[in-house]
Amino acid sequence: MKHEKRNIDKPLMLISLSTILFIVAGLSIYPEQGNAIAKQLFSMITDHFGSLYLLFGFFSVIVLAWIALSKHGAIRLGDSKPQYGFFTYLSMMICAGLGSATVYWAFLEWGYYYMDPPYGIEPYSSQAAEWATGYNMFHWGISAWSLYCLASLPVAYSFHVRKNPKLKLSAVCESIMGRFYNAAVGRTIDTIFIFSCVGAMGITLGLSVPMVTEGIASLLGTESSFAMNVGLMLFITALFTISSYVGIEKGMAKLSDMNTKLAILFVVSILLIGPTTFIIDQTVNGYGLMLQNFIRMSLWTDPVEGGSFPTSWTVFYWAYWMTYVPFMALFVTKVSAGRTLREVIASMVLGGSAGCFIFFGVLGSFSMSAHLNELINLTESLNTAGGSATVVAVMKTLPFSSLFIVMFAVMSVLFLATTLDSASFTLAATAANQLDENANPPTSLRLFWCLILAAVPLAMMFIDAPLSTVQTLAIVTSLPLMVVIFIMLYGFFRWINGQETVSEQQEQTVEQAAVISVPAD
């Protein structure tokens, strides 16, 4: 225990926790002012840097395609064989990167595009319905996973190939920046990462828990309540804490396997029991629209009309994915030992996107069919009952609806547990001075972050503070995180092209000077 205490970066813990506590306390005392400031910051970022986010998302896709198809794609991350089989590896990656928010938005997101479509398309029209599925796949597909992957490669290369002993963003930047790096820069980078990760995970819990309790309340024939939300959150906390305690190999790997199989069963069952032909046709059509218009969707800013769709959705999503990028980069690095860069890119970009295409295609097309066939007025329900109640109402249109709601609740809980487990690992790795021989941070530190990840949304729910404000503030950190990613990419390309970084040149200069200064015998 004493050794673990010495292994904790106490200054970083103090700074990051103080920042989180200050923001949560400020929002509890001044919720309206805090919300106004957060919205103003976010509007400033999207208005002035929206095109930068779009270009960065498109740039990520191009760069990863070049790496995968070039000789660099064969670079192996370390000398060992892959620790996990392909299915387990892909399952952990998808479960860490998606979370239960995917289940929520897969049923509902098309409805927002249907009510307010892009390109001047008439709302509630058949064309709006077709484009809704295409934009679902675009926002959760290739570009999103490319953002994750682009940041993962420099961290993985630094850790596995260059044998950097620390698994944190600041350690990668330190090896690249050389004399331009100092402790203050490192603390700033790691504090931004910790805040964005805690904020993103808090929103995931805050959004998903009410959705699951709504389903449970429907099965019990009662109303969802704050007490049910707290009880479910405590159960999920216990689950991912146990998973974190036993380690990735015994905990998250098994939960991810189980969850992926349950998700496949859930989606296939809805495909077979629901309007199969419509689901397949709508999914294929949406996929075709996305591929055919990928460049246009990636770079559309609507400058003449000045519509809000690009900033409200595409820019928002790219900024939102950026808050998940650092923790995904660290987690993917941990589980990718023995993989080639090409395998990492294919698994993340192709495998992750394919999972989203199927998920959103089947669940979104099913709920669209229920709306078009007047089994439920989804758009009206979104505006009146809210998202969580609408998801449950959609599933009630299925035969054996109770069984599907149970599967949905279990799957959502497992998604939450695996996502939060991976987040607690990366937070602990960042707050640790060094990792053990198996590249794991101290167990006590992982358990501590498990509690923090649960405490923040619980506190916000208890004081009735707006979780959306925390989400907005977390997204604001995406801009400095983009700068960090560019620094890491600069070093990464120098490394894979066999060029030395500034710090390496300095080390060689010092060594040569030491040799010259030694007097001859």
Backbone torsions as a table, in degrees:
resi	resn	phi	psi	omega
1	MET	NA	-41.1	177.9
2	LYS	-62.9	-39.3	178.9
3	HIS	-63.5	-41.0	-179.9
4	GLU	-65.1	-37.1	177.9
5	LYS	-63.4	-39.9	178.4
6	ARG	-68.9	-21.7	-176.5
7	ASN	-86.7	2.0	-178.8
8	ILE	-95.5	133.1	176.5
9	ASP	-77.6	88.1	-173.0
10	LYS	-64.2	-42.5	177.3
11	PRO	-59.0	-42.2	179.0
12	LEU	-64.4	-43.9	178.6
13	MET	-59.4	-44.3	-178.6
14	LEU	-63.8	-44.9	-178.6
15	ILE	-65.6	-48.5	-175.5
16	SER	-68.0	-43.7	179.7
17	LEU	-67.3	-36.6	177.2
18	SER	-63.9	-40.2	178.2
19	THR	-62.1	-46.9	180.0
20	ILE	-62.8	-45.9	-179.7
21	LEU	-63.1	-40.7	179.8
22	PHE	-61.8	-43.6	-178.1
23	ILE	-69.6	-44.9	179.7
24	VAL	-62.6	-44.1	178.8
25	ALA	-64.2	-42.1	179.1
26	GLY	-61.8	-40.3	179.6
27	LEU	-69.7	-30.2	178.5
28	SER	-72.8	-33.0	-178.2
29	ILE	-86.6	-40.6	-178.1
30	TYR	-126.3	68.0	-175.7
31	PRO	-63.8	-41.9	-176.8
32	GLU	-69.5	-43.7	179.1
33	GLN	-65.3	-40.9	178.5
34	GLY	-62.7	-41.4	179.0
35	ASN	-64.3	-40.3	179.9
36	ALA	-65.3	-41.8	179.0
37	ILE	-64.4	-43.9	-179.4
38	ALA	-62.1	-43.3	179.7
39	LYS	-65.5	-38.2	179.8
40	GLN	-65.4	-42.1	177.8
41	LEU	-63.3	-43.8	-178.5
42	PHE	-66.5	-41.7	178.2
43	SER	-61.5	-39.6	179.2
44	MET	-62.5	-42.4	-179.0
45	ILE	-67.0	-47.4	-177.7
46	THR	-68.8	-35.7	-179.5
47	ASP	-71.3	-39.8	-174.0
48	HIS	-94.8	-25.6	-174.7
49	PHE	-123.1	12.4	-178.7
50	GLY	-56.7	-45.4	-179.8
51	SER	-64.4	-32.7	178.5
52	LEU	-64.5	-41.9	177.7
53	TYR	-62.5	-43.1	-179.8
54	LEU	-63.6	-44.4	179.2
55	LEU	-63.8	-38.9	-179.2
56	PHE	-66.3	-40.3	176.7
57	GLY	-62.4	-43.8	179.6
58	PHE	-68.7	-40.2	176.9
59	PHE	-58.2	-39.7	-179.6
60	SER	-60.6	-43.7	-179.5
61	VAL	-63.3	-46.4	-178.1
62	ILE	-62.7	-46.2	-176.9
63	VAL	-64.6	-43.0	-179.6
64	LEU	-66.7	-36.9	176.6
65	ALA	-62.9	-41.2	179.1
66	TRP	-64.7	-44.8	-179.7
67	ILE	-62.8	-45.0	-177.1
68	ALA	-63.2	-36.8	-176.4
69	LEU	-88.8	-10.3	-179.0
70	SER	-91.4	178.2	177.5
71	LYS	-63.5	-24.8	-178.5
72	HIS	-66.8	-20.7	179.2
73	GLY	-62.6	-21.2	-178.6
74	ALA	-85.2	-4.6	179.2
75	ILE	-62.0	128.8	-178.0
76	ARG	-99.0	138.9	-179.5
77	LEU	-84.8	86.9	-179.4
78	GLY	93.7	178.5	-175.5
79	ASP	-101.5	-11.9	-175.7
80	SER	-82.5	167.1	173.4
81	LYS	-77.8	157.6	177.8
82	PRO	-55.9	134.7	-176.5
83	GLN	-75.3	-29.1	-175.6
84	TYR	-119.2	147.9	173.0
85	GLY	-66.1	164.4	-173.4
86	PHE	-61.0	-43.0	-177.3
87	PHE	-64.3	-44.7	179.4
88	THR	-65.5	-42.4	179.4
89	TYR	-59.8	-48.4	-179.6
90	LEU	-67.4	-37.6	-179.8
91	SER	-63.3	-45.5	179.8
92	MET	-63.1	-39.0	-178.7
93	MET	-65.3	-45.9	-178.6
94	ILE	-67.5	-45.1	-178.5
95	CYS	-64.7	-36.1	178.0
96	ALA	-70.6	-38.4	-173.0
97	GLY	-85.2	-17.1	-175.5
98	LEU	-105.6	-63.6	-177.7
99	GLY	79.3	176.5	-175.0
100	SER	-71.9	-14.7	176.4
101	ALA	-60.3	-27.6	177.9
102	THR	-61.5	-42.7	-180.0
103	VAL	-62.3	-43.0	-179.4
104	TYR	-60.6	-54.6	-174.7
105	TRP	-73.7	-25.2	178.9
106	ALA	-61.6	-37.4	178.1
107	PHE	-76.0	-32.2	-163.8
108	LEU	-113.1	-29.0	-165.8
109	GLU	-60.6	-35.4	-179.8
110	TRP	-57.2	-30.7	-177.8
111	GLY	-63.2	-35.8	178.7
112	TYR	-69.3	-39.6	177.2
113	TYR	-69.0	-32.0	179.2
114	TYR	-67.0	-38.6	179.7
115	MET	-77.5	-32.5	-176.1
116	ASP	-138.3	75.2	-173.2
117	PRO	-77.3	164.5	178.4
118	PRO	-84.6	176.7	170.3
119	TYR	60.1	23.6	178.9
120	GLY	71.4	17.0	179.0
121	ILE	-69.9	144.0	-178.9
122	GLU	-66.9	127.6	178.1
123	PRO	-59.7	148.1	176.8
124	TYR	64.5	16.0	179.6
125	SER	-92.4	168.7	178.2
126	SER	-64.8	-34.8	177.6
127	GLN	-66.3	-38.6	177.2
128	ALA	-63.3	-37.4	178.8
129	ALA	-65.9	-40.2	179.7
130	GLU	-66.8	-45.1	-179.5
131	TRP	-67.8	-26.7	-180.0
132	ALA	-60.7	-44.2	178.6
133	THR	-68.4	-38.9	177.9
134	GLY	-60.9	-42.7	179.6
135	TYR	-72.6	-29.9	171.6
136	ASN	-54.7	-50.8	-176.9
137	MET	-68.3	-33.7	-179.9
138	PHE	-67.4	-47.9	-175.3
139	HIS	-71.3	-22.7	-178.3
140	TRP	-112.6	11.6	-171.7
141	GLY	-111.1	-123.7	-166.7
142	ILE	-57.8	-47.8	-176.4
143	SER	-66.7	-42.3	-179.8
144	ALA	-60.4	-47.2	-179.4
145	TRP	-71.7	-26.2	176.0
146	SER	-68.5	-37.9	176.0
147	LEU	-61.1	-43.8	176.1
148	TYR	-58.8	-48.5	-171.5
149	CYS	-70.8	-39.1	-176.8
150	LEU	-59.7	-38.8	178.7
151	ALA	-77.5	-24.3	-177.4
152	SER	-72.0	-35.5	-173.9
153	LEU	-62.7	-48.6	178.7
154	PRO	-61.0	-39.4	-179.6
155	VAL	-66.3	-45.4	-179.4
156	ALA	-64.8	-41.1	179.6
157	TYR	-65.6	-43.2	179.4
158	SER	-61.7	-41.4	-174.8
159	PHE	-77.3	-46.0	-172.3
160	HIS	-90.9	-35.3	-175.9
161	VAL	-94.4	-47.1	-179.0
162	ARG	-88.5	-2.8	173.6
163	LYS	59.9	38.8	172.2
164	ASN	-66.4	121.8	-172.9
165	PRO	-73.5	-12.9	-177.0
166	LYS	-107.2	141.3	-179.6
167	LEU	-108.7	76.1	179.5
168	LYS	-154.2	154.1	-177.2
169	LEU	-62.0	-39.4	-177.4
170	SER	-63.3	-32.8	179.6
171	ALA	-67.6	-37.7	177.1
172	VAL	-66.1	-45.2	180.0
173	CYS	-64.7	-35.2	179.8
174	GLU	-61.7	-41.7	-178.8
175	SER	-71.2	-16.2	-178.9
176	ILE	-97.1	-41.9	-171.1
177	MET	-79.4	-22.7	177.2
178	GLY	60.8	-125.9	-175.1
179	ARG	-68.6	-14.5	178.1
180	PHE	-81.8	-6.7	-178.9
181	TYR	-95.2	141.6	171.3
182	ASN	-144.9	174.4	-175.0
183	ALA	-60.4	-36.3	-179.1
184	ALA	-63.8	-40.0	177.4
185	VAL	-62.5	-45.5	179.6
186	GLY	-62.0	-44.7	178.6
187	ARG	-61.0	-41.2	-179.6
188	THR	-63.3	-46.1	-179.7
189	ILE	-60.8	-47.3	-177.2
190	ASP	-70.3	-34.1	178.1
191	THR	-67.5	-42.1	176.6
192	ILE	-60.3	-43.2	179.2
193	PHE	-61.7	-47.6	-177.0
194	ILE	-62.5	-44.0	-179.9
195	PHE	-64.6	-44.3	-178.6
196	SER	-65.0	-37.7	-179.6
197	CYS	-68.6	-47.9	179.0
198	VAL	-62.5	-40.6	178.4
199	GLY	-64.0	-45.4	-179.7
200	ALA	-64.0	-43.5	179.9
201	MET	-68.4	-34.8	176.8
202	GLY	-62.4	-40.0	178.3
203	ILE	-67.7	-39.2	178.2
204	THR	-58.8	-46.0	176.8
205	LEU	-66.1	-45.0	-177.1
206	GLY	-63.1	-30.6	179.1
207	LEU	-83.8	-40.5	-169.8
208	SER	-81.9	-37.3	-176.9
209	VAL	-61.1	-48.5	176.9
210	PRO	-60.0	-32.1	178.9
211	MET	-65.2	-43.5	-179.8
212	VAL	-70.2	-41.5	179.3
213	THR	-64.3	-31.0	176.2
214	GLU	-62.6	-41.4	177.4
215	GLY	-67.0	-42.9	179.3
216	ILE	-63.7	-43.4	178.9
217	ALA	-61.9	-36.8	178.1
218	SER	-63.9	-40.5	179.0
219	LEU	-67.1	-36.3	-178.0
220	LEU	-84.9	-7.9	-179.3
221	GLY	70.7	35.0	-178.7
222	THR	-133.1	-179.5	178.2
223	GLU	-95.7	142.0	175.3
224	SER	-68.5	151.3	-175.5
225	SER	-143.7	168.8	177.3
226	PHE	-62.0	-39.6	-179.7
227	ALA	-62.4	-38.9	177.4
228	MET	-65.7	-40.3	178.0
229	ASN	-60.4	-45.3	-179.8
230	VAL	-64.3	-44.6	179.8
231	GLY	-60.6	-44.0	179.3
232	LEU	-66.3	-40.7	179.9
233	MET	-63.6	-39.3	177.6
234	LEU	-65.7	-37.9	177.5
235	PHE	-64.8	-45.0	178.9
236	ILE	-63.3	-40.2	178.2
237	THR	-60.4	-44.1	178.0
238	ALA	-62.2	-39.6	-177.8
239	LEU	-65.6	-50.3	-177.2
240	PHE	-77.1	-19.5	173.7
241	THR	-70.0	-43.2	176.6
242	ILE	-62.7	-44.4	178.1
243	SER	-60.1	-41.0	179.3
244	SER	-66.5	-38.4	-177.7
245	TYR	-65.6	-41.6	-177.4
246	VAL	-79.3	-12.6	175.9
247	GLY	100.3	164.0	-177.2
248	ILE	-62.6	-41.8	-174.5
249	GLU	-62.5	-43.0	-177.9
250	LYS	-95.3	-23.9	-175.8
251	GLY	-96.3	-80.1	-172.9
252	MET	-63.9	-36.6	-179.2
253	ALA	-59.0	-42.8	-179.1
254	LYS	-72.5	-41.8	177.9
255	LEU	-62.6	-40.1	179.7
256	SER	-65.3	-43.1	176.2
257	ASP	-56.6	-50.3	-178.3
258	MET	-62.0	-43.9	-176.8
259	ASN	-68.2	-40.4	179.7
260	THR	-63.6	-41.8	178.3
261	LYS	-65.1	-40.4	178.0
262	LEU	-65.8	-39.8	179.0
263	ALA	-63.6	-41.3	177.6
264	ILE	-62.2	-44.9	178.6
265	LEU	-61.3	-42.8	-179.2
266	PHE	-61.6	-48.7	-176.9
267	VAL	-68.3	-44.1	-179.5
268	VAL	-64.3	-39.0	179.5
269	SER	-63.1	-43.5	178.2
270	ILE	-66.1	-38.0	177.5
271	LEU	-60.7	-41.9	-176.0
272	LEU	-79.7	-38.6	-177.1
273	ILE	-82.5	-32.4	-178.9
274	GLY	-79.2	-165.9	179.2
275	PRO	-74.6	83.0	-169.2
276	THR	-55.7	-48.4	-176.5
277	THR	-62.4	-45.4	179.8
278	PHE	-63.3	-41.8	-179.2
279	ILE	-61.0	-46.4	-179.4
280	ILE	-65.0	-46.6	-178.0
281	ASP	-63.4	-44.3	-179.1
282	GLN	-67.0	-38.0	178.6
283	THR	-65.2	-47.7	-179.9
284	VAL	-63.6	-41.9	179.7
285	ASN	-64.3	-43.2	178.5
286	GLY	-64.2	-39.8	178.1
287	TYR	-63.6	-41.2	178.0
288	GLY	-64.3	-42.8	177.6
289	LEU	-61.2	-41.2	-179.5
290	MET	-64.5	-46.4	-179.5
291	LEU	-65.8	-43.8	-177.1
292	GLN	-64.4	-31.6	-174.4
293	ASN	-115.4	22.4	-172.4
294	PHE	-59.2	-45.3	-178.4
295	ILE	-66.7	-42.8	179.1
296	ARG	-62.0	-45.2	-179.6
297	MET	-66.0	-33.4	-177.9
298	SER	-70.1	-33.0	-170.8
299	LEU	-118.7	9.7	-177.4
300	TRP	-75.8	122.9	179.3
301	THR	-115.6	-8.1	-178.8
302	ASP	51.8	55.4	-172.9
303	PRO	-71.2	-31.7	-175.0
304	VAL	-79.2	-52.3	179.7
305	GLU	-73.3	-28.2	180.0
306	GLY	68.7	30.5	179.4
307	GLY	-68.4	161.4	-175.0
308	SER	-92.5	-6.3	-173.9
309	PHE	-57.8	-49.9	-177.8
310	PRO	-59.5	-42.8	-178.4
311	THR	-77.1	-36.6	-177.7
312	SER	-70.9	-27.5	-176.4
313	TRP	-117.4	-67.7	-172.0
314	THR	-65.0	-51.3	179.3
315	VAL	-62.7	-42.1	177.5
316	PHE	-57.8	-46.9	-178.0
317	TYR	-65.4	-42.8	-180.0
318	TRP	-62.9	-39.6	176.8
319	ALA	-67.0	-38.8	179.9
320	TYR	-66.1	-42.5	178.3
321	TRP	-63.0	-31.0	-179.7
322	MET	-62.4	-29.8	178.4
323	THR	-69.4	-24.0	177.6
324	TYR	-90.6	-17.8	-174.0
325	VAL	-55.9	-49.5	-176.6
326	PRO	-61.3	-44.8	-178.3
327	PHE	-69.1	-33.7	175.0
328	MET	-65.8	-39.1	-179.7
329	ALA	-61.1	-44.9	-179.4
330	LEU	-69.3	-40.5	-178.8
331	PHE	-68.9	-43.8	178.9
332	VAL	-61.1	-38.0	176.6
333	THR	-59.0	-43.8	-178.5
334	LYS	-60.9	-41.0	-172.4
335	VAL	-96.1	1.2	-173.2
336	SER	-103.6	12.5	178.5
337	ALA	-57.4	132.2	179.1
338	GLY	89.6	-10.1	178.6
339	ARG	-86.6	151.3	172.5
340	THR	-84.0	161.5	176.7
341	LEU	-58.8	-36.8	179.5
342	ARG	-63.9	-39.5	178.8
343	GLU	-66.9	-39.9	178.6
344	VAL	-63.3	-45.8	-179.3
345	ILE	-63.6	-46.1	-179.0
346	ALA	-63.3	-42.4	-178.5
347	SER	-65.6	-44.2	-177.1
348	MET	-75.4	-54.8	-172.4
349	VAL	-74.7	-48.9	-178.1
350	LEU	-80.0	-47.8	-178.3
351	GLY	-66.8	-48.2	179.5
352	GLY	-62.8	-42.7	179.3
353	SER	-64.7	-42.2	-179.8
354	ALA	-60.6	-40.8	177.8
355	GLY	-61.0	-42.6	178.8
356	CYS	-68.0	-40.5	179.5
357	PHE	-58.7	-45.0	-179.7
358	ILE	-67.6	-46.0	-177.1
359	PHE	-61.0	-53.7	-177.9
360	PHE	-71.0	-34.6	179.2
361	GLY	-63.3	-48.1	-175.9
362	VAL	-74.4	-53.9	-175.4
363	LEU	-68.6	-41.1	178.6
364	GLY	-66.6	-42.6	180.0
365	SER	-67.4	-35.2	177.3
366	PHE	-64.0	-47.9	-179.0
367	SER	-67.4	-32.8	176.3
368	MET	-64.3	-42.2	178.1
369	SER	-61.5	-41.1	178.5
370	ALA	-61.6	-37.0	178.7
371	HIS	-71.3	-47.3	-176.4
372	LEU	-65.7	-30.2	178.9
373	ASN	-91.9	10.8	173.7
374	GLU	61.4	29.3	171.5
375	LEU	-77.8	-25.4	176.4
376	ILE	-156.8	142.4	174.0
377	ASN	-93.2	89.4	-171.2
378	LEU	-64.8	-42.6	-177.4
379	THR	-65.5	-39.5	177.4
380	GLU	-67.5	-39.3	179.5
381	SER	-64.2	-38.0	177.1
382	LEU	-59.9	-40.5	-176.3
383	ASN	-78.8	-23.9	-175.0
384	THR	-108.2	-50.9	-175.3
385	ALA	-90.0	-22.5	-177.4
386	GLY	95.4	168.5	-173.3
387	GLY	-66.7	-46.3	-175.8
388	SER	-60.6	-46.9	179.4
389	ALA	-65.5	-33.2	-179.3
390	THR	-68.3	-40.0	177.4
391	VAL	-58.2	-46.0	179.9
392	VAL	-65.3	-40.8	179.6
393	ALA	-62.4	-37.7	177.7
394	VAL	-63.5	-45.2	-179.2
395	MET	-67.1	-25.2	178.5
396	LYS	-69.5	-13.7	176.5
397	THR	-79.3	-8.0	179.8
398	LEU	-84.7	150.6	166.3
399	PRO	-64.6	150.7	-177.5
400	PHE	52.8	43.6	-173.9
401	SER	-59.7	-35.0	-179.4
402	SER	-60.7	-40.8	179.3
403	LEU	-63.7	-41.7	179.8
404	PHE	-67.6	-36.6	178.6
405	ILE	-66.5	-38.1	176.6
406	VAL	-63.7	-47.1	178.0
407	MET	-59.5	-42.2	179.6
408	PHE	-61.6	-44.0	-178.8
409	ALA	-65.6	-45.5	-180.0
410	VAL	-63.2	-44.1	-179.6
411	MET	-62.4	-41.7	179.6
412	SER	-64.5	-41.9	178.8
413	VAL	-63.2	-42.3	179.4
414	LEU	-67.5	-38.4	175.3
415	PHE	-59.1	-45.1	179.3
416	LEU	-62.5	-45.5	-177.1
417	ALA	-62.1	-43.6	-177.7
418	THR	-70.6	-39.8	178.6
419	THR	-64.2	-45.2	-178.3
420	LEU	-71.5	-31.6	176.1
421	ASP	-63.3	-46.2	179.0
422	SER	-66.0	-35.4	178.0
423	ALA	-66.1	-41.6	179.6
424	SER	-64.0	-34.5	177.4
425	PHE	-64.1	-47.9	-176.4
426	THR	-69.2	-35.8	177.0
427	LEU	-65.1	-41.8	178.8
428	ALA	-66.2	-39.7	179.2
429	ALA	-63.8	-36.8	179.0
430	THR	-69.7	-36.7	-177.3
431	ALA	-86.9	0.0	179.4
432	ALA	-96.0	144.2	176.6
433	ASN	-73.3	-32.0	177.1
434	GLN	-156.1	159.0	178.9
435	LEU	-98.9	163.4	178.9
436	ASP	-80.9	-172.5	-175.9
437	GLU	-65.4	-19.6	177.6
438	ASN	-99.6	16.7	178.6
439	ALA	62.4	37.1	177.8
440	ASN	-114.3	143.7	174.3
441	PRO	-76.8	169.7	178.5
442	PRO	-57.4	137.7	-179.0
443	THR	-60.5	-40.8	-178.9
444	SER	-61.7	-33.6	179.5
445	LEU	-70.9	-37.7	176.8
446	ARG	-64.0	-42.9	179.9
447	LEU	-65.5	-36.8	177.8
448	PHE	-60.9	-45.6	-178.8
449	TRP	-70.3	-27.7	173.1
450	CYS	-58.3	-44.7	-179.5
451	LEU	-66.8	-40.8	179.4
452	ILE	-64.0	-42.6	-179.5
453	LEU	-61.4	-31.6	177.5
454	ALA	-84.3	-34.1	-173.8
455	ALA	-68.7	-37.7	-176.3
456	VAL	-61.9	-54.6	178.5
457	PRO	-65.9	-32.9	176.6
458	LEU	-62.6	-44.1	179.2
459	ALA	-63.6	-42.0	-179.6
460	MET	-65.2	-39.0	177.9
461	MET	-68.1	-37.9	-176.7
462	PHE	-67.1	-40.4	-179.3
463	ILE	-90.2	2.6	178.2
464	ASP	58.4	38.1	176.9
465	ALA	-85.7	152.5	-176.9
466	PRO	-73.5	114.0	177.5
467	LEU	-64.5	-29.1	-179.8
468	SER	-61.0	-29.0	178.6
469	THR	-67.8	-42.3	176.7
470	VAL	-61.6	-41.5	178.1
471	GLN	-60.1	-46.0	-179.5
472	THR	-62.8	-43.5	178.9
473	LEU	-65.1	-37.4	177.1
474	ALA	-64.0	-38.8	-179.9
475	ILE	-67.1	-31.9	178.2
476	VAL	-58.2	-31.3	-180.0
477	THR	-69.6	-10.2	-177.9
478	SER	-63.1	-29.8	-178.3
479	LEU	-67.7	-51.4	174.8
480	PRO	-64.3	-30.3	176.8
481	LEU	-64.5	-33.2	177.3
482	MET	-64.2	-38.6	176.8
483	VAL	-62.0	-42.6	178.8
484	VAL	-61.5	-42.5	-179.8
485	ILE	-64.0	-39.3	177.8
486	PHE	-63.3	-38.9	177.1
487	ILE	-62.2	-45.1	-179.7
488	MET	-65.0	-38.1	179.3
489	LEU	-66.6	-37.9	177.3
490	TYR	-57.5	-49.3	178.3
491	GLY	-65.9	-39.5	-178.4
492	PHE	-60.7	-45.1	-178.7
493	PHE	-69.1	-31.4	174.6
494	ARG	-68.1	-38.9	179.9
495	TRP	-64.7	-51.0	-174.3
496	ILE	-72.3	-18.7	176.0
497	ASN	-93.8	8.5	175.2
498	GLY	76.2	19.0	-180.0
499	GLN	-98.6	150.5	-178.6
500	GLU	-87.1	148.9	175.2
501	THR	-87.9	171.2	-179.0
502	VAL	-58.1	-43.4	-176.8
503	SER	-64.5	-37.5	179.3
504	GLU	-67.5	-39.8	178.7
505	GLN	-63.6	-38.8	178.2
506	GLN	-63.9	-42.6	-179.7
507	GLU	-62.2	-42.5	-180.0
508	GLN	-65.4	-38.5	179.0
509	THR	-62.6	-42.6	178.7
510	VAL	-63.2	-43.2	-179.6
511	GLU	-64.0	-42.0	-179.6
512	GLN	-65.6	-39.6	178.9
513	ALA	-64.2	-36.3	179.5
514	ALA	-66.6	-39.1	179.9
515	VAL	-66.4	-42.0	-177.8
516	ILE	-65.8	-36.2	-175.6
517	SER	-75.2	-11.7	179.4
518	VAL	-75.5	122.3	-177.9
519	PRO	-67.8	145.8	179.0
520	ALA	-72.6	148.1	177.8
521	ASP	-71.5	NA	NA
